[in-house]
Amino acid sequence: MKKFAAVFCFLLPISANVFAQVDAPEEPSWRGMPIEHWAGQLAEEDVRTRWYAAYAVGQIGPAAAPEALAPLMEILATRTENEYVRGNAAWAIGRMGPAAEKAVPLLIETLESKHVSVIRNAPLALGLIGPKAGPAVDPLLKLIDHEDATAAAGAAVALWQIDRHGDALPALEQMLSTGKGSGPRQAAVALGRLGPDALPAADAIIAALGHADADTARAAADALVAMGSAAAKPLGRAIKHDNPEVRSRAVDALGRIDADTVALLTAALGDRSPKVRRTASRCLGRLGSKAKQAEPALIRAINDPSPEVRAAAAKALSRVRLVSKGG
């Protein structure tokens, strides 16, 4: 008995130490290196090292603020610093969210920077800081007309994120509809970042599904997908659009949102455009057993005049039946 008690007393300190390690908070790190390492590298002489350190800090996010916010602000405030290091510093500050509130005055100041990378990332940072970046509203309003479309779109997004500003969505809608160069694509990407909040701009986004620039059209489709189930109703209207490209992209978007869209996709199997019918077949196939009710329509589509539609319908039917049987 005495021997057992001795062993127990020997193990007790070890067990307590194990529990202490379990309860200890995990140190912020990225790729196995602690925040102290990355914060220290922000002062390294090599430009690439500083750039990568800022990227690493941004990946860590809010937990990096106590160690890295000050050196990041020093980089951003140094106008002779490499443009892309400064831009990455602004991005990393934004990734800290509200924890980076102290950097708001500096970020506002950099909205007038000559460095394109800085004026593109500073608005994004202010938006991610959120309502605590309230003093940035007026400067951001000036930026939504900037010649750089990325900066202008980012400013509009920030205005919405900070205080749901009434000029944000109209500015993005206008850029999407009448913008030049990369403006429409940047506007579509920005609206996608707003997710369901971009629903009031749904009609403008749907119109952009037929944009001559394929990248813009794809970005518009992605923006609708980002709205989730909120986009089901406007997409239901879009599959009746006069432009077959709009209908096809709308059908594809319907197949990617988290909502019950089987009825709409089934109806699209009767579209006059073979491309739309093929897209609808593929989307139903991706839904698997969820598209069980579309099986009769897919069977009919196997006899479609278009060989591409027939092939897509057959594949979709196989997938629906296979998944429905638990295969």
Buried (B, 14 or more C-beta within 10 A) or exposed (E): EEEEEEEEEEEEEEEEEEEEEEEEEEEBBBEEEBBEBBBBBBEEEEEEBBBBBBBBBBBBBEBBBEBBBEBBBBBBBEEEBBBBBBBBBBBBBBBBBEBBBBBBEBBBEBBEBEBBBBBBBBBBBBBBBBEBBEEBBEBBBEBBEBEBBBBBBBBBBBBBBBBEBEBBBBBBBBBBBEBEEBBBBBBBBBBBBBBEBBBEBBEBBBBBBBBEBEEBBBBBBBBBBBBBEBBBEBBBEBBEBEBBBBBBBBBBBBBBBEBEBBEBBBBBBEBEBBBBBBBBBBBBBBBBEBBBEBBEBBEEBBEBEBEEBBBBBBBBBEBBBEBBEEE
